[in-house]
């Protein structure tokens, strides 16, 4: 339906934009390895969610969303390293956003599985 809002798609785009900004900060501090990993996993969440929107079946949709969740969990890992490292910046806002996005994604997968 045109013009219909999709919360998880919108939140994933917003999250990706925040990840891009944060990884630019990491790169400015010469934290290139973590920046690259975080950029890849953090933006891949939204890419996989977008791909899931055009899934060929419910099973395909669930599979694509599970891939997005794997990327989300990897992103949490890199953000945790930044948070716990004395020499890295961290972002409470990103941590909050990734948690919120995860809750939505887990709920979507759960609901999709139960509606089979």
Helices and strands as residue ranges (DSSP letters): H 7-28, H 32-52, H 58-84, H 92-114
